[in-house]
Protein backbone atom coordinates (compact mmCIF):
# COMPACT_ATOMS: atom_id res chain seq x y z
CA UNK A 1 0.00 0.00 0.00
CA UNK A 2 1.43 3.36 -1.02
CA UNK A 3 1.00 6.55 0.96
CA UNK A 4 -1.56 7.84 -1.56
CA UNK A 5 -3.64 4.69 -1.07
CA UNK A 6 -3.70 4.96 2.73
CA UNK A 7 -6.39 7.22 4.20
CA UNK A 8 -4.22 7.73 7.29
CA UNK A 9 -1.38 9.28 5.24
CA UNK A 10 -3.33 11.68 3.02
CA UNK A 11 -5.33 14.86 3.34
CA UNK A 12 -5.25 16.46 6.78
CA UNK A 13 -3.45 13.38 8.15
CA UNK A 14 -0.55 13.65 5.70
CA UNK A 15 2.77 14.03 7.57
CA UNK A 16 5.03 17.08 7.32
CA UNK A 17 8.70 16.62 6.51
CA UNK A 18 10.57 19.34 8.40
CA UNK A 19 11.30 20.83 11.80
CA UNK A 20 11.11 24.58 12.10
CA UNK A 21 11.11 27.61 14.40
CA UNK A 22 8.85 30.59 13.68
CA UNK A 23 8.46 33.73 15.73
CA UNK A 24 5.86 36.44 16.40
CA UNK A 25 2.99 34.67 14.64
CA UNK A 26 0.02 36.57 13.26
CA UNK A 27 -2.82 36.99 15.80
CA UNK A 28 -6.40 37.98 15.01
CA UNK A 29 -8.72 38.93 17.83
CA UNK A 30 -7.34 39.49 21.31
CA UNK A 31 -5.18 37.05 23.26
CA UNK A 32 -6.05 37.17 26.99
CA UNK A 33 -3.32 38.67 29.15
CA UNK A 34 -3.54 35.63 31.46
CA UNK A 35 -2.33 33.28 28.71
CA UNK A 36 1.33 32.80 29.55
CA UNK A 37 2.80 29.40 28.90
CA UNK A 38 3.23 26.58 26.42
CA UNK A 39 0.55 24.81 24.38
CA UNK A 40 1.62 21.45 22.95
CA UNK A 41 0.03 18.90 20.65
CA UNK A 42 1.50 15.44 20.06
CA UNK A 43 0.67 13.14 17.20
CA UNK A 44 1.90 10.67 14.58
CA UNK A 45 4.19 11.91 11.79
CA UNK A 46 6.13 9.06 10.15
CA UNK A 47 9.55 10.17 8.91
CA UNK A 48 9.80 7.32 6.40
CA UNK A 49 7.18 5.76 4.15
CA UNK A 50 5.79 2.61 5.82
CA UNK A 51 6.63 -0.65 4.10
CA UNK A 52 3.26 -2.23 4.94
CA UNK A 53 -0.17 -1.27 6.23
CA UNK A 54 -0.11 1.83 8.41
CA UNK A 55 -2.26 3.23 11.19
CA UNK A 56 -1.67 6.49 13.12
CA UNK A 57 -0.82 4.48 16.24
CA UNK A 58 2.37 3.45 14.38
CA UNK A 59 3.65 6.90 13.33
CA UNK A 60 6.72 8.61 14.78
CA UNK A 61 5.76 11.16 17.40
CA UNK A 62 5.99 14.83 16.49
CA UNK A 63 5.36 17.53 19.08
CA UNK A 64 4.11 20.95 18.00
CA UNK A 65 4.51 23.74 20.56
CA UNK A 66 3.28 27.32 20.79
CA UNK A 67 4.94 29.56 23.35
CA UNK A 68 2.70 32.42 24.47
CA UNK A 69 3.68 35.48 26.53
CA UNK A 70 2.60 39.13 26.51
CA UNK A 71 0.48 38.66 23.41
CA UNK A 72 3.35 37.17 21.38
CA UNK A 73 3.28 33.60 20.06
CA UNK A 74 6.23 31.55 18.76
CA UNK A 75 6.06 28.10 17.14
CA UNK A 76 8.38 25.09 17.16
CA UNK A 77 7.97 21.45 16.07
CA UNK A 78 10.26 18.47 16.60
CA UNK A 79 10.18 14.73 16.04
CA UNK A 80 10.51 12.57 19.13
CA UNK A 81 13.85 11.05 18.20
CA UNK A 82 13.53 7.53 19.54
CA UNK A 83 16.24 4.92 19.35
CA UNK A 84 14.18 3.19 16.67
CA UNK A 85 13.86 6.35 14.59
CA UNK A 86 17.62 6.99 14.92
CA UNK A 87 18.30 3.45 13.64
CA UNK A 88 15.99 4.05 10.69
CA UNK A 89 17.64 7.39 9.93
CA UNK A 90 21.02 5.70 9.72
CA UNK A 91 19.57 3.21 7.22
CA UNK A 92 17.42 5.72 5.36
CA UNK A 93 14.21 3.69 5.51
CA UNK A 94 11.47 2.33 7.77
CA UNK A 95 12.56 -0.81 9.60
CA UNK A 96 9.70 -1.50 12.00
CA UNK A 97 6.21 -2.80 11.38
CA UNK A 98 3.34 -1.82 13.65
CA UNK A 99 -0.02 -2.86 14.97
CA UNK A 100 -1.43 -2.47 11.48
CA UNK A 101 0.93 -5.11 10.12
CA UNK A 102 3.34 -6.75 12.53
CA UNK A 103 6.79 -7.34 11.12
CA UNK A 104 9.93 -7.86 13.19
CA UNK A 105 12.73 -5.39 12.60
CA UNK A 106 16.01 -6.72 11.15
CA UNK A 107 18.24 -8.34 13.80
CA UNK A 108 20.85 -5.56 13.65
CA UNK A 109 18.14 -2.95 14.24
CA UNK A 110 16.75 -4.92 17.18
CA UNK A 111 20.24 -5.18 18.67
CA UNK A 112 20.75 -1.44 18.26
CA UNK A 113 17.32 -0.05 19.19
CA UNK A 114 15.17 -2.84 20.65
CA UNK A 115 12.33 -4.97 19.27
CA UNK A 116 9.63 -2.29 19.61
CA UNK A 117 9.82 1.25 18.30
CA UNK A 118 8.79 3.67 21.04
CA UNK A 119 7.19 6.32 18.85
CA UNK A 120 5.93 8.35 21.88
CA UNK A 121 3.19 9.90 19.74
CA UNK A 122 0.11 9.93 21.98
CA UNK A 123 0.32 12.50 24.76
CA UNK A 124 2.69 15.01 26.36
CA UNK A 125 2.71 15.83 30.08
CA UNK A 126 4.82 17.75 32.58
CA UNK A 127 5.51 16.48 36.07
CA UNK A 128 8.17 17.50 38.58
CA UNK A 129 9.81 19.68 35.94
CA UNK A 130 10.14 16.89 33.35
CA UNK A 131 8.44 16.96 29.96
CA UNK A 132 7.36 13.46 28.93
CA UNK A 133 6.11 12.22 25.55
CA UNK A 134 3.98 9.12 26.03
CA UNK A 135 3.13 5.89 24.25
CA UNK A 136 1.20 3.59 26.56
CA UNK A 137 3.03 0.37 25.68
CA UNK A 138 6.49 1.84 26.36
CA UNK A 139 8.39 3.94 28.88
CA UNK A 140 7.97 7.72 28.64
CA UNK A 141 10.42 9.72 26.53
CA UNK A 142 11.81 12.86 28.13
CA UNK A 143 12.09 16.03 26.07
CA UNK A 144 13.27 19.50 27.00
CA UNK A 145 10.99 22.52 27.00
CA UNK A 146 12.55 23.31 23.63
CA UNK A 147 11.48 19.83 22.40
CA UNK A 148 14.94 18.30 22.15
CA UNK A 149 14.82 14.57 22.89
CA UNK A 150 16.68 13.52 26.06
CA UNK A 151 15.75 9.82 25.87
CA UNK A 152 13.60 7.22 27.54
CA UNK A 153 12.96 7.92 31.22
CA UNK A 154 12.62 5.05 33.72
CA UNK A 155 12.33 6.91 37.05
CA UNK A 156 15.90 6.09 38.13
CA UNK A 157 15.48 2.46 37.11
CA UNK A 158 12.30 1.88 39.14
CA UNK A 159 9.83 1.77 36.24
CA UNK A 160 9.33 -1.68 34.72
CA UNK A 161 7.21 -1.86 31.58
CA UNK A 162 5.17 0.85 29.92
CA UNK A 163 3.38 3.96 31.14
CA UNK A 164 -0.17 4.90 30.23
CA UNK A 165 -0.69 7.86 27.93
CA UNK A 166 -3.12 9.25 30.52
CA UNK A 167 -1.44 9.65 33.91
CA UNK A 168 -3.40 11.61 36.52
CA UNK A 169 -1.72 14.43 38.44
CA UNK A 170 -3.27 15.52 41.73
CA UNK A 171 -3.02 19.30 41.80
CA UNK A 172 -3.17 19.36 45.61
CA UNK A 173 -0.63 16.66 46.50
CA UNK A 174 1.50 16.85 43.35
CA UNK A 175 1.38 13.06 43.03
CA UNK A 176 1.18 11.43 39.62
CA UNK A 177 -0.74 8.14 39.38
CA UNK A 178 -0.32 5.96 36.31
CA UNK A 179 -0.33 2.37 35.11
CA UNK A 180 1.04 0.16 32.39
CA UNK A 181 -0.72 -2.75 30.71
CA UNK A 182 0.84 -5.65 28.86
CA UNK A 183 -0.10 -8.57 26.65
CA UNK A 184 2.19 -10.70 28.86
CA UNK A 185 1.93 -11.26 32.63
CA UNK A 186 1.67 -9.23 34.74
CA UNK A 187 -1.11 -7.71 32.69
CA UNK A 188 -1.40 -4.57 34.84
CA UNK A 189 1.09 -2.56 36.88
CA UNK A 190 0.08 0.47 38.96
CA UNK A 191 2.44 3.27 40.04
CA UNK A 192 2.55 6.46 42.09
CA UNK A 193 5.23 9.14 41.71
CA UNK A 194 5.51 11.81 44.39
CA UNK A 195 5.52 15.55 43.75
CA UNK A 196 9.31 15.45 43.25
CA UNK A 197 9.06 12.81 40.53
CA UNK A 198 10.25 9.87 42.62
CA UNK A 199 8.52 6.57 41.86
CA UNK A 200 7.44 5.62 45.39
CA UNK A 201 4.79 2.94 44.88
CA UNK A 202 4.38 0.11 42.35
CA UNK A 203 1.97 -2.84 42.40
CA UNK A 204 1.40 -5.79 40.05
CA UNK A 205 -2.34 -6.40 39.73
CA UNK A 206 -3.96 -9.63 38.53
CA UNK A 207 -6.39 -9.63 35.62
CA UNK A 208 -8.10 -12.69 34.11
CA UNK A 209 -6.90 -11.71 30.61
CA UNK A 210 -4.66 -9.10 28.98
CA UNK A 211 -6.83 -6.18 27.88
CA UNK A 212 -6.41 -2.74 26.37
CA UNK A 213 -7.04 0.05 28.91
CA UNK A 214 -6.29 3.41 27.37
CA UNK A 215 -7.44 5.53 30.32
CA UNK A 216 -8.39 5.31 34.01
CA UNK A 217 -9.59 7.63 36.77
CA UNK A 218 -8.55 8.63 40.27
CA UNK A 219 -10.31 10.15 43.26
CA UNK A 220 -8.98 11.81 46.38
CA UNK A 221 -8.29 8.43 48.00
CA UNK A 222 -8.51 5.81 45.22
CA UNK A 223 -7.34 4.84 41.77
CA UNK A 224 -9.90 3.10 39.57
CA UNK A 225 -9.16 0.78 36.64
CA UNK A 226 -11.85 -0.02 34.09
CA UNK A 227 -10.88 -3.20 32.21
CA UNK A 228 -13.12 -3.80 29.17
CA UNK A 229 -13.15 -7.10 27.26
CA UNK A 230 -10.82 -5.73 24.56
CA UNK A 231 -8.49 -8.73 24.70
CA UNK A 232 -4.96 -9.05 23.31
CA UNK A 233 -4.23 -12.07 21.11
CA UNK A 234 -0.50 -12.36 20.41
CA UNK A 235 -0.98 -15.50 18.31
CA UNK A 236 -3.31 -13.57 16.02
CA UNK A 237 -0.84 -10.68 15.84
CA UNK A 238 2.00 -12.95 14.77
CA UNK A 239 -0.17 -14.41 12.02
CA UNK A 240 -1.10 -10.97 10.65
CA UNK A 241 -4.60 -10.82 12.17
CA UNK A 242 -5.84 -8.01 14.48
CA UNK A 243 -3.98 -7.99 17.79
CA UNK A 244 -7.03 -6.98 19.84
CA UNK A 245 -10.52 -8.40 19.67
CA UNK A 246 -13.75 -7.53 21.43
CA UNK A 247 -15.08 -10.44 23.53
CA UNK A 248 -18.56 -9.17 24.33
CA UNK A 249 -19.46 -12.25 26.37
CA UNK A 250 -16.99 -11.11 29.05
CA UNK A 251 -17.92 -8.39 31.57
CA UNK A 252 -16.18 -5.08 31.98
CA UNK A 253 -14.30 -5.07 35.30
CA UNK A 254 -14.05 -2.03 37.57
CA UNK A 255 -11.18 -2.28 40.04
CA UNK A 256 -10.80 0.11 42.99
CA UNK A 257 -7.49 0.37 44.88
CA UNK A 258 -6.45 2.84 47.59
CA UNK A 259 -3.89 5.34 46.28
CA UNK A 260 -1.03 3.50 48.02
CA UNK A 261 -2.81 0.14 48.25
CA UNK A 262 -1.53 -3.38 47.56
CA UNK A 263 -2.82 -5.96 45.08
CA UNK A 264 -4.75 -7.57 47.94
CA UNK A 265 -6.61 -4.29 48.50
CA UNK A 266 -8.15 -4.18 45.01
CA UNK A 267 -11.93 -4.62 44.93
CA UNK A 268 -13.36 -5.80 41.62
CA UNK A 269 -16.89 -5.18 40.33
CA UNK A 270 -18.37 -6.91 37.26
CA UNK A 271 -20.69 -4.91 35.00
CA UNK A 272 -22.16 -5.36 31.53
CA UNK A 273 -19.52 -4.86 28.82
CA UNK A 274 -18.87 -1.32 27.63
CA UNK A 275 -15.96 0.69 26.28
CA UNK A 276 -14.73 4.21 27.06
CA UNK A 277 -11.70 5.66 25.31
CA UNK A 278 -11.27 8.80 27.46
CA UNK A 279 -12.90 9.48 30.82
CA UNK A 280 -13.76 12.94 32.09
CA UNK A 281 -13.11 12.39 35.79
CA UNK A 282 -14.18 10.64 38.99
CA UNK A 283 -14.78 11.81 42.54
CA UNK A 284 -16.06 10.52 45.86
CA UNK A 285 -19.55 11.02 47.27
CA UNK A 286 -19.54 9.57 50.78
CA UNK A 287 -18.90 5.82 50.41
CA UNK A 288 -19.43 5.92 46.64
CA UNK A 289 -17.28 6.81 43.64
CA UNK A 290 -18.85 8.65 40.70
CA UNK A 291 -17.23 8.09 37.29
CA UNK A 292 -18.02 10.11 34.15
CA UNK A 293 -17.19 9.24 30.56
CA UNK A 294 -18.53 8.93 27.00
CA UNK A 295 -19.67 5.30 26.81
CA UNK A 296 -19.87 2.97 23.83
CA UNK A 297 -21.42 -0.50 23.93
CA UNK A 298 -18.31 -2.05 22.37
CA UNK A 299 -14.76 -1.23 21.32
CA UNK A 300 -14.83 1.24 18.41
CA UNK A 301 -14.16 0.02 14.92
CA UNK A 302 -12.10 -3.06 15.63
CA UNK A 303 -8.36 -2.98 15.05
CA UNK A 304 -8.09 -3.97 11.41
CA UNK A 305 -6.16 -0.70 10.79
CA UNK A 306 -6.71 -0.65 7.04
CA UNK A 307 -9.18 2.23 6.74
CA UNK A 308 -11.32 4.43 8.97
CA UNK A 309 -13.82 2.17 10.69
CA UNK A 310 -17.40 2.98 11.65
CA UNK A 311 -17.82 3.48 15.38
CA UNK A 312 -20.87 3.95 17.62
CA UNK A 313 -21.50 7.40 19.04
CA UNK A 314 -20.03 7.69 22.55
CA UNK A 315 -22.68 9.14 24.87
CA UNK A 316 -22.11 10.68 28.30
CA UNK A 317 -22.76 8.21 31.13
CA UNK A 318 -22.05 8.07 34.84
CA UNK A 319 -21.25 5.05 37.00
CA UNK A 320 -21.76 4.97 40.77
CA UNK A 321 -19.56 2.45 42.58
CA UNK A 322 -20.99 1.99 46.09
CA UNK A 323 -18.10 0.68 48.16
CA UNK A 324 -20.29 0.07 51.22
CA UNK A 325 -22.99 -1.88 49.39
CA UNK A 326 -20.65 -3.52 46.90
CA UNK A 327 -22.79 -2.48 43.92
CA UNK A 328 -22.46 -0.51 40.70
CA UNK A 329 -25.26 1.45 39.06
CA UNK A 330 -25.07 3.43 35.84
CA UNK A 331 -27.07 6.04 33.98
CA UNK A 332 -26.93 7.83 30.65
CA UNK A 333 -26.89 11.58 31.30
CA UNK A 334 -27.47 13.12 27.87
CA UNK A 335 -27.91 12.06 24.25
CA UNK A 336 -25.15 14.34 22.99
CA UNK A 337 -22.16 12.45 21.60
CA UNK A 338 -18.57 13.36 22.39
CA UNK A 339 -14.94 12.25 22.65
CA UNK A 340 -11.54 13.60 23.73
CA UNK A 341 -12.95 14.36 27.18
CA UNK A 342 -11.29 17.10 29.24
CA UNK A 343 -11.93 19.01 32.47
CA UNK A 344 -10.08 21.64 34.43
CA UNK A 345 -7.08 19.46 35.31
CA UNK A 346 -6.82 21.09 38.74
CA UNK A 347 -9.99 19.15 39.64
CA UNK A 348 -8.75 15.70 38.64
CA UNK A 349 -10.01 13.29 41.33
CA UNK A 350 -12.12 16.01 42.96
CA UNK A 351 -15.66 17.10 42.24
CA UNK A 352 -16.05 18.82 38.90
CA UNK A 353 -19.04 20.46 37.25
CA UNK A 354 -17.94 21.16 33.69
CA UNK A 355 -16.51 18.86 31.04
CA UNK A 356 -15.51 19.52 27.45
CA UNK A 357 -15.51 17.12 24.51
CA UNK A 358 -15.78 16.88 20.72
CA UNK A 359 -18.25 15.45 18.25
CA UNK A 360 -17.37 13.92 14.88
CA UNK A 361 -18.98 14.60 11.52
CA UNK A 362 -18.80 10.90 10.68
CA UNK A 363 -18.69 8.06 13.22
CA UNK A 364 -15.33 6.65 12.14
CA UNK A 365 -11.70 6.65 13.23
CA UNK A 366 -10.56 9.60 11.11
CA UNK A 367 -10.34 12.52 13.58
CA UNK A 368 -13.19 14.39 11.86
CA UNK A 369 -14.09 16.47 14.92
CA UNK A 370 -16.02 19.65 14.28
CA UNK A 371 -18.23 20.48 17.30
CA UNK A 372 -17.09 21.47 20.80
CA UNK A 373 -19.48 20.65 23.65
CA UNK A 374 -19.49 21.96 27.22
CA UNK A 375 -21.33 19.65 29.63
CA UNK A 376 -22.74 20.84 32.96
CA UNK A 377 -23.21 17.67 35.04
CA UNK A 378 -25.19 19.56 37.69
CA UNK A 379 -27.90 20.90 35.38
CA UNK A 380 -27.56 18.58 32.40
CA UNK A 381 -27.10 21.62 30.17
CA UNK A 382 -25.00 21.19 27.01
CA UNK A 383 -23.62 24.21 25.16
CA UNK A 384 -21.93 23.80 21.77
CA UNK A 385 -19.92 25.57 19.11
CA UNK A 386 -19.57 24.20 15.59
CA UNK A 387 -16.62 25.09 13.37
CA UNK A 388 -16.90 25.86 9.65
CA UNK A 389 -17.66 22.97 7.31
CA UNK A 390 -14.08 22.95 6.00
CA UNK A 391 -12.51 22.98 9.48
CA UNK A 392 -11.48 20.07 11.72
CA UNK A 393 -10.64 20.70 15.37
CA UNK A 394 -8.47 18.84 17.86
CA UNK A 395 -8.67 18.24 21.58
CA UNK A 396 -9.59 21.39 23.53
CA UNK A 397 -7.47 22.03 26.62
CA UNK A 398 -8.84 24.08 29.52
CA UNK A 399 -6.51 26.87 30.68
CA UNK A 400 -7.54 28.53 33.98
CA UNK A 401 -7.63 32.30 34.21
CA UNK A 402 -5.06 33.16 36.90
CA UNK A 403 -7.12 36.19 37.95
CA UNK A 404 -10.47 34.40 38.46
CA UNK A 405 -11.58 31.54 40.70
CA UNK A 406 -14.64 29.98 39.01
CA UNK A 407 -14.42 26.47 37.58
CA UNK A 408 -15.10 27.67 34.04
CA UNK A 409 -13.15 30.92 34.40
CA UNK A 410 -10.59 30.33 31.71
CA UNK A 411 -10.10 29.48 28.06
CA UNK A 412 -10.20 26.47 25.77
CA UNK A 413 -7.27 26.09 23.37
CA UNK A 414 -7.15 23.84 20.32
CA UNK A 415 -5.53 23.45 16.91
CA UNK A 416 -8.00 23.81 14.04
CA UNK A 417 -7.14 22.94 10.43
CA UNK A 418 -8.95 24.17 7.33
CA UNK A 419 -9.10 21.64 4.50
CA UNK A 420 -9.80 24.34 1.90
CA UNK A 421 -6.67 26.36 2.70
CA UNK A 422 -4.48 23.55 4.16
CA UNK A 423 -3.71 25.91 7.06
CA UNK A 424 -3.85 25.52 10.84
CA UNK A 425 -4.75 27.97 13.60
CA UNK A 426 -4.49 27.93 17.36
CA UNK A 427 -7.95 29.00 18.55
CA UNK A 428 -8.82 30.51 21.94
CA UNK A 429 -12.39 30.22 23.24
CA UNK A 430 -13.83 31.73 26.42
CA UNK A 431 -14.88 28.66 28.46
CA UNK A 432 -17.77 30.63 29.98
CA UNK A 433 -19.20 31.31 26.53
CA UNK A 434 -18.31 28.46 24.17
CA UNK A 435 -21.28 29.20 21.90
CA UNK A 436 -19.66 32.44 20.71
CA UNK A 437 -16.63 30.62 19.34
CA UNK A 438 -13.04 31.85 19.18
CA UNK A 439 -12.08 35.17 20.71
CA UNK A 440 -8.63 34.88 19.12
CA UNK A 441 -6.86 32.90 16.41
CA UNK A 442 -3.14 32.45 15.86
CA UNK A 443 -2.18 31.59 12.28
CA UNK A 444 0.44 28.85 12.29
CA UNK A 445 3.21 28.95 9.69
CA UNK A 446 2.24 25.54 8.37
CA UNK A 447 -0.50 22.90 8.39
CA UNK A 448 -0.25 20.70 11.47
CA UNK A 449 -1.32 17.11 10.70
CA UNK A 450 -4.30 15.90 12.71
CA UNK A 451 -3.14 14.10 15.82
CA UNK A 452 -3.89 12.96 19.32
CA UNK A 453 -3.62 14.82 22.62
CA UNK A 454 -2.78 18.37 23.63
CA UNK A 455 -1.76 20.07 26.87
CA UNK A 456 -0.99 23.41 28.47
CA UNK A 457 1.90 24.23 30.80
CA UNK A 458 1.63 27.60 32.49
CA UNK A 459 4.76 29.67 33.02
CA UNK A 460 5.65 29.71 36.71
N, C-alpha and C positions, 0 to 999 in steps of 0.2 A: 504494500500500500504506500503510495507516494503522499507527500505532504498535501498536495492539492486534492487528493481523494479523501483525506481524513477530516471530518468536521471539527475535530478538536485542534487542528493546526491551521485553520483558515478563518477568514473574516476577522471578527473582533477577538478571536482566540489566537490568531497568528502571532508567533513570537517576534520580538525585536532582537536586533543583532549587535547592539552596541551598549556601552556604559558611558554615561555622560554626566556633566555638571552644568547646571544652568542657574542663573542668578537674577534676582529682581523680576520675577514673573509678572505678567500682566494681570491685574485684578480689576474686576468689575463689581459694582456694589461696594459695600463697606465691610471690611474685616473687623470683627469685634476686638477691642483693645485687650480683652482678657485672653485672647488666643495667643499663647506664647509656648511653643513646644515643637514637637516632632510628630507628624502624621506618617504612618508607614502602612504599606500594603504589600503582602507577600503573595506569590503565585508561581505557577509553572511557566518556564520559558526555556525549552530545550535548546542547548547550544548547537547540538549536531542533529541532523535528520535521523529519526528513529529507523532502525533496520527492520522492524516488524510493526505489529499493531500498536497503537499509542493511545493512551488516555492521560488527561491532565494530572492524575495522581503520579505519573511517571516522570514529569518534566522537571528539569533543573530549577531550583528555586531562584527567583529574582526578587529582590526587595527594592521597592520604590519609596523614596522618602521625600517629604516636603517639610522644610524647616521654616517656622513662622515666628516672627518677632517684630513688634512695632510696625505692623502693617506690611512688612516685606516678606516675600516667600521665595525660597531657593529650592531647587530640585536636584536630586541625585538618585541614580539607580546602579545597583551592582548585583552580579550573580553571587549566589552562595557557592563559594569555590570549595566544594567537597573533595575528599581524596579521590573519589570515583571520577568526578569531572576533571581533576588534574591529570589523572591517568588517561582519560579520553583525549584531553588536549595534547598530550605528548604523542598520541597516536593519530590525531587528526580525524577521529571518527567515533561514533557511538559504539560502546562495548557492552553495555548492559541491556538486558531486556527489562520488562516490568510486569506489573499485574495484568496488563492487557495481553501480553504474550511472554510467558516466562522463558528465559533463555540464559543459561549460565554464562558469565563473562569468561574470557580466555584465562587459562591458568596463571599467566604472568600478571594479568590485571588483578585477579583475585589475590595473588601474593602481595602485590603492591598496595591495593586499595580496599581489599575485603570483598566478600561475596555479594554484598548488598550495597547499592549506591544510595547514600543518605542525601537525598535531594533537598531536604529541609525547606519544602515549598509551601507549607500549609498555614503557619501562623508565625507571629513575631511578638515576643513579650519582653518586658524588662522586670528584673527582680534583683534586689540587692546590688544594683549598679551594673548588672550584666545584661546585655542584649542577646536574646536567644532566638534563633530561627528553628522552627519545630517541624518534625515529621514523626507521626506517632509511633512508628515501628522502629525508631532509631533514637540514639541519644541526641540531645539538643546540640546545635552548632552555634558557638559564640561568635558574634560580630561586634565591631566597634560602633560607636554612635555614627561614625562616618561610613559605615557599612563594609569595612574591610573584614575579611574572614579571619578569625583567630584560630578556629578549629573546633572539633567536637569537645564538648564539656561533660565531664563525668562526676562532678561534685567531689573532687579530690579522691577519685577512685571508688566512691561509695555507691554510685549508681550502677546497677546491673540491669541490662536490657534497655528498652525504649522508654520514651516519655510522651505522654499524651500531648496532642496539639492544643488541648484546652485545660491547662492548669488553672487553679482558682487561687487568687491572692486575697487574703483577708486584709482589708484596708486598716483595721484596728490593731491586729496583732503583727502584721507584716509577714505572717506565715504564707508559704505557698504549698498547697496540696496538689498532688498529681498522681497519676498511675501509668503503668505500661501494660499492654496486653500482648499475648504471644500465641502463635499457633502451636507451640510446644510447651510442655509443663515447665514451670508453673504458668498457668494461663493468665494470671492477674497478679501484679505487684503494685502495692500502694506505698506512697512516700509523703513525707512532710519535710520541707526545708524551712528553717527559721528565718527571721527577718534579716539576718546577716548572710543568708545564702548557704548555710551549713545544712547538709542532709542529716537530719537528726532522728528520723523514724522511717523504717521500711518493713513491710509485712508481705509475705507471700499468702495469697488467698485462693482457696480451692474453688473451682468451678466444675460443673459436670461435663463441659465441653468448651473448646476454644471458640470464642465469639468476638465479633467486631464491636467494640464500644468506642465510638468517636468522642463522646462527651460524658460528663458526670456532673453532679452538683454537690455543694457543701452547705452546711448550716453553721450556726455559731458553735455547736458542740459535736457535729457529726459530718462524716463524708458518706455519700450515697452513690452506689454503683447501680446502673440499670443495664442488665445483661440481656439483650434481645436474642432470639434464636437465629441470628445471622452467623452461621457456623463455618469455620475454616475447614477446608478439605485439601490437605497438602498433596494427596495422591492425585486428585483432580488437577491441581495446579501443574504438577510435573507432567501430566499427560496433555496439557494445553487447554483444559477445560476451566471454567470459572473457579477461582480460588475460594469464593464465599457463596454459600447458598442459604436460602431462607427455608427453615424447617418449621413451618407454621403449626405443626402438631406439638411443638415444645412450648412451654410458657415463657414469658419474659420474667426474669428474676430481678427483684429489687433488694439490694444488700445494704444494710446500714451498719456502719462501724464508728465508734467514737473516734474523734480526731487523732488521738494517740493510742488507739485500741490495738489489740492483737487479733490474729485470725480467729481465735476462739470467741471473740466478742462480736463477730459479725452475725447479724440476724437477717435471715433470708425470707422474702415474701414472694409467693408465686401469684402471677396475674395473667390474664389473657394476653396473648402475644400482641405486641405493638412495636413500632420503631420511631425513635426521635433522633434526628441528626444533631441538632443543637438545642440545648435547654436554655430557658431564660434564667431561672434561678430557683432556689429553694430556701425556706426559712421555717423556724419552729413556731408552733402555736400550742403552748402547753406541752402535753405529752405526744403531740402529733407533729409530723413534718409535712409541709405543703410543697409540692413540686409543680413547676409550670414549664410547659414546652409544647411546640407544635407537633402533634401526634399524627402518625400514619399507621394504617392497619398492618403494613408489611414493609420490608426493606425496599427502598425506592429503586426501581429500574433494573434490578439484578446487577451482576458485575461482568457482563459480557464484554464491555469496553470497546465495542466496535462502532457505535454511533450513539447519539443522544437517545436515551430510553424514556418512555412514558413513565411518569410517576404519579401517585395519588396526591391530591392537595393535602398538605399538612395543616391541620386545624388546631387552634389553641385549646389545650386541655389542662386540667389540674388533677393531681393525685394527692390523696391524703393518707399518709402512712401513720396509723395509730399505734404507737409503740406500746401503750398500756393494754389495749385490746388485742393487739396482734393481727390487725386487719388493714386492708387497703381498699379505699373507695376512690372512684374517679368520676370526672364530669367534664363534658365539653362546655367551654365557656362562650365561644362565639363561632359563627360560621366562617369568618374571614380567614383566608389562608395566609400563610407566611413562613419564611425561613430566614436563616442568618440572624438568629435571635440575639439581641443585646439589651442590657440595662445599664444604668449608672454603675460602673464597676465598683464604686465605693460601697455599694450595698450588697455585694456578693455574699451570700449566706445569711443576710439580714433581710428584714421585711422590705419589699419594694412595692411600688404602686404602678410604675410605668415600665413598659417594655416596647422595644422597637424591632420591627422585622420587615421583610421584603416579600413581595408577591411576584410570581413569574407570569409572563405572557402565555407561555405554553408549558404544560406540566411535563417537562423533560429535563434531563441533566445537560443543560447548555448555558446556564448562567443568565438566562434571559429575564433578569429582574427589572421591573419598571415602576413598581408602586411601593412607596414607603408607608408603613402603618405604625401608629402609636396606640398601644393598648393600655387602657386604664383598668386594672383588675378589680378595683374597688367599685366602679360604676358600670363596668362592661362597655364603656364608650370606646369606639375605635375612630380615630381621625387619620386621614390618608392624604398623601400627595402623589400624583402620577406625573412622571416625566414625559417628555415629548415622545412621539411614536418612534422616532429614530434613535432615541437614547436608551442606553442600558446602564443601570446603576450597580454599585457594589455594596458591600456591607457598610452600614452606617454606624459610626462610633460616637458614643455620647461623650462630650467634653464639658465638664462642669464649669460654670461661671465662677471664678474665684471671688467675685464680689457679691454673690447671692447665695442663699442657703436652701432654696426649695429644691425638691427632687428633680423637677424638670427645668430648673434654672440652668440653662447651658445651651449647647449647640450640637447638632449632628453633622458629622463630616463624612464624606464619601467621595470616591472617584466615579465619575460619570463619563461614558464614552458615546460619541455620536457616530452612528454608522454612516451617515451621509457625508460627514466631513472627515471621518477617520481621525478625530481629535478627542482629547480627554481633558476634563476639567476637575479640579477639586471644588466641591460645592459645600457651602455652609448654610445650614438651616437652623432657625430658632426652634429649639425643642418644645417651647411653649406654644408654638403656632406652626405646626408642620404643614397645615393646609395651604399656607401662603407660599411655600416653596423656598428656594434659595434666597438668602439675603446677600450672598456674595459668591462669586465664582472666580477661580484662579485658573487661567489657561495654561495647561502644561505644554512643554516644548515638543511633545511627541505623544502619539497614541500609547496608552498603557494597556497591554493585553488584559482581558478579563482574567480574574484570579480568585483567590480564596479570601483570607481574613486580613483585617486591618486593625490598627491600634493607634492610640495617642499616648505620648509621654510628655507630660508637662515639664517645662523648665523649672528647676528648683534652685 
